[in-house]
């Protein structure tokens, strides 16, 4: 099905009158009490188009009827599906933007809502990517996301750290483990001339340690 056909057949969410201000100001979430009605059918995690009560298009996002946050916005313009080309284009955009500030350094590559990819966090540690899938909409597209990450960033490994309680609000269980390639438990990175060892798997969240064994003063939150 082509993008235009998908949009025509896609379920539509109509915002309640007087409840569109947050969305118009750029907020990426639509709550259950802001919705007037839904036309059509959507499975949890499916894309829906968001309209004003008069039918004017406002945004597209993915739907979760089991969450207080009913829709998480991924675009302010009509789009097709969240397929591999969609994620590849978004990741290329993220990479281009990050390179303006931290070229070829270990850093956060994908910032969730800030990159119009709500529920997805991606960090780079040397040749390994560490990802979090926090929402149902992203969780359903795990394999597609991995394929796009490999195409754009060419990592040696991708490790998932979705072991966070917020997933329960989306009806999801916590999970972690390798998704692609080689994922050693620890990797060595360099920052400001210092060699640091990052524990990808262990602990509540990966923490950076100096090679001498002393804990570094900074850590990365996944």
C-alpha positions, 0 to 999 in steps of 0.5 A: 500500500502506497503512502497516500493510500495508507493515509486515506485508510488510516484511523483519525483522531479528532481533538476536542474543541478548546483542547488543541493549544498544547499540540499547536504550541509543539507539545508531542503528546496527546492525552486521552482527555483531549480527544473528542472521538476516533474514526476508523480502527487502529491496533495499539501502536498503529499510526493515526492522523490527528485532526481538529474538530473541524477536520483540519489536519494537525499531526500524525502519531502512533496510538496506544489506547492503554496509555494515558498518553493516547498519541505520540506525535512523529510528524506535523505533516502527512506521512506514510508508514514508519518503515525502514526508509522512514527510520533511515531518513530520521537517523540520517537527520540525527547524525547530520545534526549531532556532527555539527557539535560532537563530530565522531565522538561518543554521544547520544544520537537519538533524543526521542521526542526532540528528534520526532522519534518519541520513545526511542533513545540511542547512545553510541559507545565506540562501535556499539549502539545502546538503545531504549524502546520505551513505548509500544509504538517503538517496541512494535518496530524493533526489527525495523529500527535495528535494520535502519540503525545498521544501515546508517551507523554501521555499528559492530553491535546493538544492545537493548537496555529497555529495562526501565519501569516506564515501559509498564505504563505502555503495557510492556515488560522490561527487557534487555539484551543484544539485538545485532552483532557483537556486544561485549559487556564493556567497551573502551571510549576516549573522552578529553584524552582519557580512556574510559570503560563503559559497562553496557550490560551491568547496573541500573544504567551504564556508567563510565569508569576510568581504566585505573578503576576509579569512577569517573565524575560523569555518567551517561543516562540511557 
